[in-house]
Amino acid sequence: MTPLPLDPLTARRFMRRAVLLDAPAPDIATALAHHGYIQIDPINVTGRMHDLILRNRVRDYREGDLLRHLHGDGSLLPAARRTAFEHHLPTEHTLVALTPDAWPYLLAAMRRRMHVSSAWSGRLSPKQKELTVRLLAEIAARGPLSSKDFADTGRSRHVWGRATLAKATLQKLFFHGRLLIARRGENNRRYYDLPANVLPAKILSLPEPAKKETARWEALLKLRQRRLTPLKRTELALVADLVQPIAIEGCPTLYCLRSDLPLLEGGTRPPGGLALRALEKTGPEARFHLPILLAPLDPLIYNRPVTRTLWNFDYNWEVYVPPAKRKRGYYALPILAGTELVGHLDPKADRERKKLRIVSRSVRRGHQVTDAVRALAGWLGLK
């Protein structure tokens, strides 16, 4: 395949469009189908990761809307009506929201985890095997339950320290696909149920794909998520019929989906139905120039080498970096303005005082972020 040469500005503009930052989707389902998955993270400093990702991609998105989409608002969502579910990506421990058709591609990874040594996701210990009988029986009889419903099970060594034996066992059963998250409770607590009560029967009955089919699905998922990304040689061999190599000075060869190529010309229809040329006259061109506060794990910046070479911005999420070594802050949000990443902002939501505090900021001269900060505060219901 002959690489398509692009200058960096055109590539950046293309990437903005391709990851839905110029023309937001009309609803969560459309954004999820476009990106393949949305990463879920429980840390809530200034809104959770998945909410920060989707507030820039879905019209009128409210804090907590993704979990309501997954599990219903108030009452438990029946399996037949679910259009998404929570699980981990096959080759890593990243928790994401997926559409139900992803289920059969997770089966091999689920089975593999049952036989490896891991305190978090691997094989059950003898005590956990013994407890599993009780956990599955009570969940089958009573419906979704959390670890607090089995507080009498004692403690267990865990990847994050010590947890109850029930919590560690439930988590492994989730990794193995024997239980799924049916809803979220107070403080983001997980309530597990049997897969038959979470996913439609027609999904659970789908056959497991061949190994090569699953590998192709994983490579395609990476492309759908990031839209412009490097590919390993093995990944490229699997999706060569679907991709276009892109040559950008100073960058390694990047790849995009051929179906995204019309975005370079502005003549395709993004999620929402309007042609980009029409949208640019009625909103997105103005939106393009407004500073946007990105989530720390936003698809636009997720691949650090691409962010560094294409966007000239070396960003690292510092939640797990020791405080003395942090350069930007615990939960710093990158600032996107047009085709430039112009700095970062480290905000913290003070829910008790109903204020959004700015812990630190660094913004390139000539760029104003006051409106972006006010928009984030208003979205969080803060001043």
C-alpha positions in Angstrom: 0.0 0.0 0.0 1.3 3.4 -0.9 1.2 5.8 2.1 -0.9 8.9 1.7 1.3 12.0 2.4 -0.3 14.5 4.8 1.1 17.7 6.5 0.7 17.7 10.3 -2.0 20.3 10.4 -4.2 18.3 8.0 -3.6 15.2 10.0 -4.5 16.9 13.2 -7.7 18.3 11.7 -8.6 14.9 10.3 -8.0 13.3 13.7 -10.3 15.9 15.5 -13.1 15.0 13.0 -12.5 11.3 13.2 -12.7 11.2 17.0 -16.0 13.2 17.0 -14.6 16.4 18.5 -15.9 18.6 15.7 -19.3 17.0 15.2 -20.6 15.3 18.4 -22.8 12.2 18.1 -26.5 12.6 18.8 -26.4 9.9 21.6 -24.2 7.5 23.5 -25.1 4.5 21.4 -23.8 6.3 18.3 -20.6 7.4 19.9 -20.0 3.9 21.3 -20.7 2.2 18.0 -18.2 4.7 16.4 -15.4 4.2 18.8 -15.9 0.6 19.6 -15.6 1.1 23.4 -15.4 3.9 26.0 -12.9 3.4 28.8 -14.4 3.4 32.3 -12.5 4.6 35.4 -13.8 5.0 38.9 -11.6 8.0 40.0 -13.7 11.1 40.4 -11.7 14.2 40.8 -13.5 16.4 38.4 -15.9 13.9 36.8 -15.0 10.4 35.9 -12.9 9.5 32.9 -15.7 8.1 30.8 -17.9 11.1 31.5 -15.1 13.5 30.5 -14.5 11.6 27.3 -18.2 11.6 26.3 -19.1 15.2 27.3 -17.1 16.3 24.3 -18.6 13.7 22.0 -22.3 13.4 22.7 -24.8 16.3 22.5 -26.3 17.3 25.8 -24.3 14.6 27.7 -24.8 14.7 31.5 -22.5 13.4 34.2 -23.3 9.8 34.8 -25.1 9.2 31.5 -22.9 6.3 30.4 -23.7 4.2 33.5 -27.4 5.0 33.0 -27.0 3.9 29.4 -25.4 0.7 30.6 -27.6 -0.2 33.5 -30.7 1.9 33.4 -31.8 4.8 35.5 -33.2 3.6 38.9 -34.8 0.3 38.0 -32.7 -2.7 36.8 -32.4 -2.8 33.0 -33.6 -6.2 31.6 -31.1 -8.2 29.5 -33.3 -8.0 26.4 -33.1 -4.2 26.5 -29.4 -3.8 27.1 -27.4 -2.2 24.3 -24.0 -2.2 26.1 -22.1 -3.9 28.9 -19.0 -3.5 31.0 -16.0 -5.7 30.6 -12.2 -5.8 30.2 -10.4 -5.6 26.9 -9.0 -9.1 26.0 -5.3 -8.3 26.1 -5.2 -5.9 29.1 -7.0 -5.0 32.3 -8.7 -1.9 30.9 -12.4 -1.8 31.9 -14.6 -0.5 29.1 -18.2 -0.1 27.9 -18.7 -2.4 24.9 -21.6 -3.1 22.6 -23.1 -6.7 23.1 -21.7 -8.0 19.8 -18.2 -7.8 21.4 -19.1 -10.7 23.7 -17.9 -13.7 21.7 -14.5 -12.0 21.0 -13.9 -11.9 24.8 -14.5 -15.6 25.4 -11.0 -16.8 24.7 -9.4 -14.2 27.1 -12.0 -15.1 29.8 -11.1 -18.8 29.5 -7.3 -18.0 29.5 -7.6 -16.0 32.7 -9.1 -19.0 34.5 -5.7 -20.9 34.2 -3.1 -18.2 34.9 -1.7 -17.0 38.2 -3.0 -13.6 39.1 -4.4 -12.3 42.4 -6.7 -9.9 40.5 -8.0 -11.9 37.5 -6.5 -15.4 37.4 -7.3 -18.8 38.7 -9.4 -19.3 41.8 -7.7 -20.3 45.0 -9.1 -23.4 46.8 -11.0 -21.0 49.2 -12.4 -19.0 46.3 -13.5 -22.1 44.6 -15.4 -23.2 47.7 -17.0 -19.8 48.1 -18.0 -19.6 44.4 -20.7 -22.3 44.9 -22.3 -20.1 47.6 -21.9 -16.8 45.6 -23.5 -18.2 42.4 -26.3 -19.9 44.2 -27.3 -16.8 46.2 -27.1 -14.5 43.1 -29.2 -17.0 41.1 -31.8 -16.9 43.9 -31.7 -13.3 45.0 -30.6 -11.3 41.9 -27.7 -8.8 41.7 -25.5 -8.7 44.8 -22.3 -7.0 45.8 -19.4 -8.0 48.0 -21.0 -6.2 51.0 -23.8 -8.8 50.8 -21.2 -11.4 51.8 -19.4 -9.5 54.5 -18.9 -12.7 56.6 -16.4 -14.3 54.2 -13.2 -13.1 55.7 -10.2 -11.3 54.2 -8.1 -12.1 51.2 -4.8 -10.9 49.7 -5.5 -8.7 46.7 -3.6 -6.8 44.0 -4.5 -3.5 45.7 -3.8 -4.7 49.2 -6.3 -6.7 51.2 -10.0 -7.2 50.3 -12.8 -9.4 51.5 -12.6 -12.9 50.1 -16.0 -12.3 48.5 -14.8 -9.2 46.7 -11.7 -10.9 45.3 -13.8 -13.9 44.2 -16.6 -11.9 42.6 -14.0 -9.9 40.7 -12.3 -13.1 39.3 -15.7 -14.5 38.3 -16.3 -11.3 36.5 -13.0 -11.6 34.6 -13.8 -15.2 33.8 -17.2 -14.2 32.4 -19.2 -16.2 34.9 -20.7 -13.0 36.3 -21.3 -9.6 34.8 -21.9 -6.2 36.3 -25.7 -5.7 36.4 -25.8 -2.2 38.0 -23.7 0.3 40.0 -24.7 1.4 43.5 -23.6 4.1 45.9 -19.9 5.0 45.6 -19.8 3.2 42.2 -20.2 -0.2 44.0 -20.6 -3.2 41.6 -23.6 -5.5 41.8 -23.0 -8.7 39.9 -25.5 -11.0 38.2 -25.4 -14.1 36.0 -24.7 -13.3 32.3 -28.1 -14.7 31.3 -29.7 -11.8 33.3 -27.4 -9.1 31.8 -27.0 -9.9 28.1 -29.6 -11.1 25.6 -29.8 -14.9 25.0 -29.0 -14.4 21.3 -25.7 -12.8 22.2 -24.7 -15.4 24.7 -25.4 -18.2 22.2 -23.1 -16.7 19.6 -20.2 -19.1 18.7 -16.7 -18.3 19.7 -14.8 -16.9 16.7 -11.6 -18.4 15.4 -8.4 -17.1 16.9 -7.5 -15.1 13.7 -11.0 -13.6 13.7 -10.6 -12.4 17.3 -7.2 -10.9 16.5 -8.6 -9.0 13.5 -11.5 -7.7 15.7 -8.9 -6.5 18.3 -6.9 -4.7 15.6 -10.0 -3.1 14.2 -11.1 -2.1 17.6 -7.8 -0.2 18.1 -8.4 1.7 14.8 -12.0 2.5 15.7 -10.9 3.8 19.1 -8.0 6.0 18.0 -8.8 6.6 14.2 -5.1 7.4 13.4 -2.6 5.1 15.0 0.5 3.0 14.5 0.0 -0.7 13.9 2.2 -3.6 14.7 3.2 -5.7 11.7 1.0 -8.6 12.9 -2.0 -6.2 13.3 -1.5 -4.7 9.8 -1.5 -8.1 8.2 -5.0 -8.7 9.8 -6.6 -5.5 8.6 -4.7 -4.6 5.5 -7.9 -4.6 3.4 -9.5 -2.0 5.7 -6.7 0.6 6.3 -4.8 3.4 4.6 -1.2 4.1 5.6 -0.5 7.8 6.3 2.9 9.4 5.9 3.5 12.5 8.0 6.9 14.2 8.3 8.5 13.4 11.7 6.0 10.6 12.5 6.2 6.9 12.2 3.8 5.5 9.6 0.2 5.8 10.9 -2.9 4.1 9.7 -6.6 5.1 9.5 -9.7 3.3 8.3 -10.4 3.7 4.6 -13.9 4.5 5.5 -12.7 7.6 7.3 -10.8 9.0 4.3 -13.7 11.2 3.2 -13.2 13.2 6.4 -10.1 14.6 4.8 -12.3 16.3 2.2 -15.2 17.1 4.5 -17.7 15.2 2.3 -18.9 12.4 4.5 -21.6 12.2 7.1 -20.5 12.0 10.7 -22.7 10.6 13.5 -25.7 12.9 13.6 -26.6 12.9 9.9 -25.4 16.3 8.6 -22.7 16.6 6.0 -19.5 18.1 7.4 -19.6 21.0 5.0 -23.1 21.9 6.2 -22.0 21.5 9.9 -19.0 23.8 9.5 -21.4 26.6 8.5 -23.7 26.0 11.5 -21.5 25.2 14.4 -18.4 22.9 14.3 -16.2 25.5 12.6 -16.8 27.8 15.6 -16.4 24.9 17.9 -13.1 24.1 16.3 -11.5 27.3 17.5 -12.9 27.1 21.1 -10.6 25.5 23.7 -11.7 22.0 24.8 -10.6 20.3 28.0 -9.8 16.8 27.1 -10.0 13.7 29.4 -6.6 12.4 30.5 -7.2 9.2 28.5 -9.0 10.8 25.6 -8.7 8.8 22.3 -7.1 11.9 20.7 -4.1 11.7 23.0 -4.1 8.1 24.2 -1.1 7.0 22.2 1.7 9.0 23.8 4.2 8.7 20.9 1.6 10.0 18.5 0.7 12.8 20.8 4.4 13.7 21.1 5.3 13.5 17.4 2.1 14.6 15.6 0.8 17.1 18.2 4.2 18.2 19.6 2.8 17.6 23.2 4.4 15.2 25.6 1.6 14.2 28.0 1.4 11.6 30.7 -1.5 10.9 33.0 0.0 11.4 36.5 -2.5 9.8 38.8 -0.1 6.9 39.6 3.0 9.1 39.4 4.6 9.9 42.9 3.7 13.5 43.8 7.3 14.6 43.8 7.7 13.5 40.1 4.5 15.0 38.7 5.0 17.6 36.0 1.4 18.7 35.4 -0.7 17.5 38.3 -2.7 14.6 39.7 -5.6 14.9 37.2 -4.4 17.5 34.6 -6.6 17.9 31.6 -4.9 18.7 28.3 -6.3 21.8 26.4 -7.1 21.5 22.7 -7.5 24.7 20.7 -7.9 24.2 16.9 -5.0 22.0 15.7 -2.9 22.7 18.8 -2.5 21.3 22.3 -1.8 24.5 24.1 -1.4 23.5 27.7 -3.1 21.8 30.7 -5.3 22.5 33.6 -5.5 20.6 36.9 -9.0 21.1 38.3 -10.6 19.6 41.4 -14.3 19.5 42.1 -15.2 20.6 45.7 -18.6 19.1 45.9 -19.3 20.2 49.4 -18.7 23.9 48.6 -20.0 23.5 45.1 -16.9 25.0 43.6 -14.4 24.0 40.9 -10.9 24.7 42.1 -8.0 25.1 39.8 -5.0 23.4 41.4 -2.6 24.4 38.7 -2.5 25.5 35.0 -0.1 26.2 32.2 -1.6 27.7 29.1 0.3 29.0 26.1 0.2 32.8 25.7 -2.7 34.1 23.6 -5.1 31.3 24.6 -8.0 31.9 27.0 -9.6 29.0 28.8 -12.0 30.8 31.1 -15.0 29.8 29.1 -13.9 26.2 29.0 -13.4 26.2 32.8 -16.9 27.7 33.3 -18.4 25.1 31.0 -16.8 22.3 33.0 -18.0 23.8 36.2 -21.5 24.2 34.9 -21.6 20.7 33.6 -20.5 19.5 37.1 -23.2 21.7 38.8 -20.4 23.8 40.4 -19.4 27.5 40.5 
